[in-house]
Structure formats: structure tokens, C-alpha cells
Amino acid sequence: MSVSDTAGRISSGTDWSFDGLRHAYQEIEKVALGELGLDTYPSQIEVITSEQMLDGYSSIGMPLMYRHWSFGKRFARDEALYRHGLSSLAYEIVINSSPCLTYIMEENSMAMQTLVMAHAAFGHNHFFKNNHLFRQWTDAGGILNYMEFAKSYIARCEDMYGEAAVERVLDAAHALMTQGVSRYPRKKSISLQDEEKRAAERREEEQRTYNDLWRTLPGKQQGAARQTSVAERHRLLGLPEENILYFLEKKAPLLKPWQREVLRIVRHIAQYFYPQKQTRMMNEGCATYVHYRVMNRLHEKGFLDDGALLEFLHSHTSVVFQPDFDDRRFDGINPYALGFAMMQDIERICEKPTEEDRTWFPAIAANHDAMATLREAWANYRDESFIRQFLSPALIRKLRLFSVFDDGESDLLVNAIHNERGYRTIRSALADTFDVVKQDPEIEIVDVDLDRDRRLLLQHRVHNGIMLKKNDTELVLHRLAELWGYEVRLVEVDAGSERVLRTYDAEPPNPH
């Protein structure tokens, strides 16, 4: 079937053209910007093959990425699953950059290409540009230049120091990537576009000077004569420190300048993705709500025919499907389903609230400006706070949400029903599952033995009895010891009683 009829409408079928994409983008733009009031970065749409999409998966979605064996391993796995029909591919990849890059697959039909552009090039794009976490933590204008610098810098390191040496540092840095982010902002950094210049300046400075902290350390025999106080150590080393990669980059005594720069690159990439981890439900909910509004409006305007609308609705309902808890397909809360449902529910509260809605949401009930309310929420909340603020009793009932208590010993207990107290309990419990601060382990570097063996001491504060996995912890600690150059100890303590629960020790491959 053809892409469009004589009136220029989109119809169902597999064919598409670049002229059709351009026309569809212009029609979407009229609705998204003109009617919904979205504010986006300039867009760049690129059509790619399924193999290129798999390649994007393997390199964490970045158009420019340094080489590492793990990317090839991921590509081989995903390709095998896809070729055997055991997994599908996303319709698009969208990059938080300016211009905002949207990659769409050539295998998509014209209706799906239109859906993807509405979803990614306008929905995600608006969220990236306006949400406060992305504005605070990411540099959309500089990320592509920085990734180009990172790729070329690591390639030069491989030429100068050997691929095996660079791979060892990258392996260790990747193992620590989850603990390579700062949850609270440091001083405002210079644009990432200046990173290559600053990297050269740092190398020159390190060649001229030596870290006074480590140069003046007493030896083991001298340690008895002068004991460094805890307060002095913490002042010198900036402890405690939650960002392990940052600490190693700045303080590890044996790393070479190029190794510190590699850690810095991995740390910047980890920090770039940190807002996405905190806003996945809101981000996907925003994009899904936008594409739903846009596609239906295009149909109302006659640009989308009935066949194309049905094709869109079939895909949309699959994306927002939420299996019940006792369904074999259940795998937790679908962020697309919850996000889209909450966006629609906010629209309902703004336009047609019940008395219950007026009691729970007096600030937005019947304000008759759903888009302004949603744009404000998209800008100022993350998943956890958005749920605490906007999850309504009506939606809790509709989604049949409940809270279960499991002490690991007796039968499961449903501890929140559908009454006022229960709604608040359910809302709080659901918000907690989206709170990365509570979900990620609380690990900090708390001390370094400056007077004797330079052992690095880390502490994991255990909440609700959830301890680290033993095998994974031992592997990661050995990577940490390799970068630190001396012994590393991790102590798990109960956050309430301060009781020591478990201790891990690791030594570098060539201990000093």
C-alpha cells in the first residue's frame, strides 16, 4: 500500500519516503509545539538499519563510543536473540543532546515512523531539555564533542600504552560505574566541549608537580612517631566520599595521568546517565502521552487515516500493557504503563475532577489547563517525588495496586487496603521502589590508613537487612584494589545499630 493518498494523508502499509518523513515531522511539530506548548532542542532524525540499532544497544546508545570488549559481547548476544526471534528491537534510540538525535529503523512503516518521531523527537526531547535533573547534571550541547574526545583519547592511549593496559583500566572503571556518580552537585563545571583542552592542562600540571599528600607520607617505621588524626585525614582526602571513581581519579597514589583521565571519562559518562535512571517512568510517560495526543490529533485533522490510526493503537496498547501480578508475564511495574496512566489521570483531575480529587489535589483540580500542569511536573519532579505528589486514589483503584509485607518467615501480609490510610501507604511504598537513593547501596569511602599500609576503608550501610551479593562484591573490590594500588577493606554495618555484619578484604594484583 502507498504511504499517502492524494491529500497527503498517512495510510497503513510498510512503505515510507524521506519526503513523507519530512511532511510528517512538520505536521507533528504543529501539534507538539503549537498546541501542546512543548519546548524542544533542535532535532536531527537519522534512519538506520536493524544492525545499526543493535550496535547502538551495545554501546549504551551513544553515537560515538570508545572500543571495549563488553560492547562486542553485548552486540553478539543481542543479535543472536534478535535473529532467532527471541527478542525484538526498540523502534528508536534518542540521544539527550543538542541537536537531539533520534534514530529510527528503516524497517518501520510510515505510521510507526510518525509515532516514533512524536514519541522521541518531541516527547523525550522536551523532557530532556526541561527536566531540572537533566538541566543540572548534563550538558546537552557538549556531550557529542565530549564523546568524540573520549573515543579519540582512549584510542591514543591504546596506541601509546597497549590495548591490554587500557582494557584493564576500563574493566575496573566499568565495574565501579554504579558507584561513580555524585548524588549532589559539586561546583558548576565548564562545558564538556572544553574537556580536551583541560585534559592537556591537567597532564602538564601533573608532570610539573607531585601529589604533596603522598610524597610527604611517613613510612611504616615513621608511622609510630606521628599518627595522622582522623580529622586531618578526612580534611586532606575529602572524606567521606560516595563517588568512588572521583576519589580514585583525584587521590589514588599510583595511577598515571592517562589512567586518571580514563577514570574521568567513565565517571562523566556514568553521571550523564544518572538523571535517566531517576526519571525513566516520567520520561517514558511524557513521551508516550505526547505521542498519544499527537497521533490522535493528526487523525482528527485528517492527516492520519483510519488504517494508520489502528496500526498506531495496536503498537501503543502493547507498550502500555501492564500484566497482573499473577500473570506469567508479570515482571514488575511497566514504567510506560504507569507513566502514561498518571499523565492521563492528571489531565482528568485538571479537567473533570471528583470530590475526592478536589480533596487530594486542591492545587490542580479543575484548573482546566492540563498541559501547563504536566509541563510543570515534567520540569520539576523525578519518578519518586512525582509518584508521591500525583498518584491518586482513583488510579490506585484502577490499577488495583496493593502493598504486601514480607518478613521472610511467615505468610505474606496485605498491609494496605483501599482507604485513605491505605492509599498513602501504597503511594509511599510505590515511590520507594523508584527512589534510586534507596535502591542503590549506600557505600562510601570513609578512611585511608596514611600512617601504615595505606589501606582504603569503605563502608556499606545496610538498610532493611539487604546486604551486598558476596561474589559480585569480591570481584568489584579486586578491581578497586587494582586501581588503588593497596589493600582495600569493605565493612557492611547495620544502619540502625551500627553492628558490623560482614567484612571483605582485597589486595591488588601486585601489592606494594
Helices and strands as residue ranges (DSSP letters): H 18-29, I 30-35, E 43-48, H 50-58, H 69-83, E 92-95, E 100-105, H 110-116, I 117-124, H 125-130, H 132-137, H 143-161, H 163-175, G 177-179, G 192-194, H 195-208, H 212-215, G 222-224, H 230-237, H 244-251, H 257-278, H 280-300, H 306-319, H 335-351, H 355-360, H 370-380, H 383-390, H 393-399, E 403-405, E 413-416, H 420-433, H 436-439, E 442-448, E 456-462, H 470-484, E 488-494, E 500-506
